[in-house]
């Protein structure tokens, strides 16, 4: 591959816009479809970034000191592309420098998959972004939320995680935020090599002193 290849360009690029997909409203809090929101909340808390509603961009939006945009579309999942593409165009961010975080029912709960591009895989949020960007060549981080054979897909993804799933969900959100941070500092390819393995396959890091994280207060 050469850097003229969009996938190769994405592997070398550092994300400047991280969009976590979900549905707005209290009734969707902590549902499987909203795990992208949870990752952006975690990233914003770590960076000390306040996410504020921006009606023009149809999203909650915040920006880090080094210029990375954290976005939670407020258009509902099926229209996620309106917000993501609008912000990307306004700030002149190419598709290779996006990173879209979404749920995936084809992956076991908590498993991560980073890719430089690809199809929507049946995910309506990714489909909308592809349509509005007119390309599928943008990086995405998919987080497994498991499947429920015999259950309608919409009921499964719009359902909340059970109490027995919460520890795995919290671990997955932290690990997904770690993956985004590595992609931002070292590039997507490095993050893929490190985080596309299961947590059990990753060698444990040396113990570090705990860091207290203070989350910014939510806007009304």
Residue, then its C-alpha position, 0 to 999 in steps of 0.5 A: x500500500x502507498x499513502x495514496x491508499x485511503x486505508x494506508x493514510x488512515x493507519x498513519x494519521x492521528x485522530x483529530x475528531x473522535x465521535x462516540x455514537x448513541x441516542x440522546x435522552x435519559x431513556x437511552x442512558x447506558x443502553x448497549x447502543x450508547x456505549x460510544x457516548x460512554x467512551x467519549x464521556x471517559x475521554x472528556x473526563x480524562x482530558x478535563x474537557x467539558x462537553x457542551x450542546x451545540x445546536x448548530x452542529x447537532x451534538x455535544x462537543x468539546x475540544x482538547x488543548x491540543x485540538x482534538x474534537x470529542x463529539x456525541x451526535x444528538x441526531x439519534x443514531x440513524x442520522x449520526x452522519x449529519x453531526x459528524x460530517x458537519x463538524x468534520x467539514x467545518x474544521x476541515x478534518x479529513x476522513x482519515x483523521x476521524x475515529x468513530x466509536x460504536x457498539x457491535x453485536x457481532x463481537x463478544x461483550x467488551x471485545x474491541x476492533x479498530x479498523x481503518x475503514x470498511x462497510x457499515x456492518x449493518x450499523x445504522x450510525x455508521x451507514x449514516x456517516x458513510x452516506x454523509x461523508x460519501x466514503x467508508x474510508x474512515x477509522x472506527x472503533x467497534x466495541x462488542x456488546x454481545x448478541x441475544x439469539x431469539x431477541x429482536x436486534x433493536x430490543x437488544x441494542x436499546x436495552x440496558x446492560x444487566x448488573x452482571x455485565x456492568x464490570x465488563x462494560x466499565x472495563x471495556x469503556x476504559x480500554x476503549x478510551x486507552x485505545x483512542x489515546x494511543x491512536x492519537x499519540x502513536x497512530x491507528x496502526x499501533x493502537x490496532x496492534x495493541x488493542x485488537x487482541x482480547x484483554x486476556x491476550x495483552x500482557x499486563x502493564x507495570x503497576x502505576x500510581x492511581x490517578x484521581x479523575x474529576x469529571x466535568x459537571x454535565x450541562x443541563 
